Structure formats: structure tokens, C-alpha cells
């Protein structure tokens, strides 16, 4: 037979199948696309309801700095709400926050126009260009979080601490070489205060990486005490040896505050430890205690000193410092103005509660992106970090609103609540969100939403898991 088809240089038309086939050991799964408005973070509606109930957007609109809007630009509170939602969704950089603008559900849930782009977020944080603007914005936000707490008969413990945020990949303002656990590295050196019982951050200041631990601690303390609500009574203030400055101790005494601060084991104190002190065995195995009144050269008067020695052989994780002249022991010294009725071992146990502050810092680093959030300008970086810490405080208050006695991490909240899928649609002119939740768990979701929507607080706590 003669082939009558003409030769052509045009390629044949490629047919495109609707589904992509995925072969598993058991079956063939077809993968396609849908035009429905589907979100993998529909569970954030619980947090959005919490924010709307507190009218948090109105608070942000009042305290954020106002600036001239671009054509069709967003309001300042819209940037802040979008940033908070991005951090809660797991973003740790501005690029990751901006990626969430593709989510069809976040903007309607937050009642904003849209999630901003990375460049828009950068321009927003550039408006924080001074310490005055940052203080004017975040002092009301710290106070707002503290006002959500209730008074305690015994009062709260306030813990001061600092951390190091490594930034070896840039030349941003404030990034300077400072001492870290990894040696001397370019870093930032923030200062923060935490209320121990609710694990709520009460204040945050950013400092250059080459700052000392106690740099600006007096101004920081005075500022915190100025906006602390009157019903929040401080039982004790605790800090490590980096904050053992006579000026700061004098300030706490002038303010009528009790404190427990780790004393620096310098030569005068080491000579005291080498003397024939009267050590008493405590009920803690391997720990002996002694109590003296001691005055350092730069102290205006003697102060009560609690001395502890831990036998290394009997302690799994002893704390303290080893002295060459006293092998087999680790030593600690705590300076305090607690009354003499407080036994030395009780003072030591009270100080050990400060470990919760370290857990807060670890969670801020792991779940709220503190090590990754670093902008070009110093005050912009402080604003971004402060807003990320505000999102942490909101997580704490969110769980308290649900009546959860055992606090969970933000990562757990994401898996348990926030990353629940859903479909958004318009039904009879009303926006409808349908959550993808198994039938066995729907009653639990109803309880959560009802609890968040209830105008009057009640004592009915919601269980922490659907089970």
C-alpha cells in the first residue's frame, strides 16, 4: 500500500490527562486538582475566635504606629495580625509568613484584606525606627497580657534572664561578637522577664550581641514595674549571677521586693567557702547548706547569703561551681533578702523554680522563630521579635481560656488544632467553613468553639484532646 501522508515539521498535539496516577503496593491512586477553596489551616479559626472575642485587632490599631498608606495598602493592624497568624502557623521568617497569603482562609478568619508580601512586611517593620516607638507599641501589649491574669494570694515569681540569638550570615544592626555557648559568635543579646506561674513573658528588650548580661537591667526593671498591673503582686524576683549588681539589688530593696540572685563566686566569696563554715545536712541527699551575712567591696551593707555544696558522687545533675581547693563538691551561693524564717534549703528550692524561664526561652527559639527573625535595622528587629513573643503570650492565654491546666507547646497546638483542614464556601450569602474532622471528634470541637465564643467565663474546662 502507498503511504499518502505528508511529512510535517509540526509536533503532534499532546493530550493531557486529568489525573496523575500514583502507584502504591495496594492500589493506584489518582491525583487531580480542585477549584474548591480548601485550607490546611482551617483550625486557626479557634485562635481567630479568641482574638475577636478579646477585640485584639482594635487594640493593635490603637497602639501600632500610623504611617502613610500606599495605594490600596493595608492598615498597620492588618500587617500585625497577618504576622501573628504566620508565626502561629509555623513560619519563622518573613518569606514563610508571606507564603501563607496563598491560603484562602486566613484573611477572612482574621477579618483583614490579605496576608502581606515579604517586601510589604519589611516596609512595615521599618516604621519601628526608635526605642520610643517600640516602647509606645509594646508596653500596652505586655500590660494587656498581664491584665488577663488573676491575682494570686501568694503573689507571682518574676524571673529575669537573657539569651543569645546567633546571626553569623549577615551584617544587621546590633549583631556583634559576644560570648555564647559555642564560643564568641556574632549574635544579639535580648533581655526578658517571665512570670513563672503562668509562663507569660512580661517584658522584652533587645540588646547588641556584645552587651553584658546586666546591661540596661535597671531601666528595664523600672519600666516593667511602671506598667505592671496593681493586682499583680510579686512574691520574689529571681535571676542568675549575671544580674548580681549592687545597683540592681539596691533598686529591688528600694521597691520593697524580695529577691533571690545567684552570687558571683569571686575571690572574696571563694575565701569564705574555704573557711571552717558550719555546714548542715539538708533533707536533699548530697546537699549541705550554710548561712552567713556577707558584704562585698561594692555592697553598701551586708546581705544574707545562702551557701550550698553538692557532693558530686551523690548528685546526677548537680548545679554549682567546682573549686580546686575543695575537690568532690560543687558550690552555689544565693544572695537574698527573704526573711530569716525562710530556711536556707527552702530559699534554694524557691530559686530552682526559675528553671521554667529556661523552658520558655527554648520554646520561643524552637516554635516562634526568634533565632531566624533578624532584619536590617536594630529597632525593626526588636519589633519583629516582640511581636513574635506576643504570639507566644497569646498561645498561653488561649490555653488558659480553654481551662487547660497542663500547658502544651505551640507545636502541639498546631498538630492538635491549627492544621485541621477545611473548606470555605458561600451558602445563602453567608461564609461557611466546613472542618474536616472525624465524627468521633466533632463534639470536642463544638466544646472548644463554644468555650471560646462564650461571653461570660465559666469553670467548665475543655479536655485537652478529643479522646
PyMOL commands that set and color helices and strands:
alter all, ss='L'
color gray80, all
select helices_A, chain A and resi 42-53+56-63+76-88+94-102+106-110+118-126+131-147+217-227+241-243+246-254+267-274+312-314+344-352+355-367+378-402+410-418+439-453
alter helices_A, ss='H'
color red, helices_A
select strands_A, chain A and resi 20-23+28-31+37-39+156-162+165-166+176-180+183-188+191-195+200-205+234-239+259-262+280-281+287-294+303-311+321-323+326-336+422-427+430-435
alter strands_A, ss='S'
color yellow, strands_A
deselect
rebuild
show_as cartoon
